[in-house]
Amino acid sequence: MNGTSFSGTLKKFEGWDSGTLAGEGYFLAITFDDIPESATAVKVGLVPSASGMAMQELDEDKDAVFKIADKKRQQLRVDVIGDGKVTTTMYSLSGLTLE
């Protein structure tokens, strides 16, 4: 990741048998380790979501997996909630190579 852009190569993966990540595709796994101490919650998700999945709140392991359907249209959205406000950051996926 460079600033608010991801780069690198994603390889096709079989996916899972059921759920929102079911079926073959390209998957991006991220550990969110730069969360401010003042954050009371962090929600993450792809915009637009190919599966229609809503933003999800991170749990204590701070890991998330995203199925990339259209790297040019989709962006990763991160909402950090704390101190009475929501700070939203959008990350570009267009620098990813789908192999």
N, C-alpha and C positions, 0 to 999 in steps of 0.2 A: 504494500500500500504506500502511496505517495500522496500525502495531504488528504484529499477527499476522492482519490481515484485508486481503484484496484488494478493491478496488472499481474500477469502470470498465465499459466496454462491449466485449464481444467480438462480432465479426461472423462470420457463417457463412463458412467457407472450404472450397474443394473438397477439400482434403487432398492426400495423395500417392497414387500408384498402388499401392504395396505397403508392407508393414511395419506396425508397431504404430500408426502415425499415418495409415493408409490410410483413404480415404473422407472424405466431407463431415462437417464438425463445427465445433466452437468450439475454438480453440487459444489457449493462453496461453504466450507466449515470455518467458523471464526470463533476465537476466544476473545471476549471483550475484557481486556485487562487494564484499560485506561479510564475507568469510571471514577468520577470525582467522589470524594468521601462524603460530600454533602448530598449526594443523590439518594433519594428514597426509593426510586424505581427506575428501570430502564426498559423501554419497549423497542423492539426491532421488527423489521419486516421489509419485504420487497414492494416497491410501488412502480407499476401496477403488479399485483400478485397474480400469477398465472393460474393458481388454484383457488383464488378468492379468499385466501387465508387473511385474517385480520392481524394487526400488529400483535406480537406476543411479548409478554413480560419475561425478562431474563430471570432465571432462578440462581441459586447460589453458585453453581459451577460456571456461570457466565459464558457458556458455550451455545452456539446456534448453528444450524445447518439450513442452507437455502438452496432451492432448486432453481437454477438459472434457465429461463425459457427464451429470453430475448435480451441479450446483453446491451443492445443499443437503446432499448426503450425502458428497461427496468433500472431502478436505482435502489440502493440499500438505504432505508430510512432508520435513523436512530434518534429516539426521543429520550432525553435525560430529564427526569422529573426530580425536583428538589428546590429548596429555598422558595417555595411558593410559585415556581414558574416551570415551564417546559422549554428546554432548549433542543431544537431539531437540527440535525445534520444529515445532509443527503450525500451519498457516496456513489460515484459513477462506476459502472461495471464495464464500460465500453473498452477499456484497456485489456480485458481478459481475452485469451485465445481459447476457443473451444475446439479441442482436438478430437 
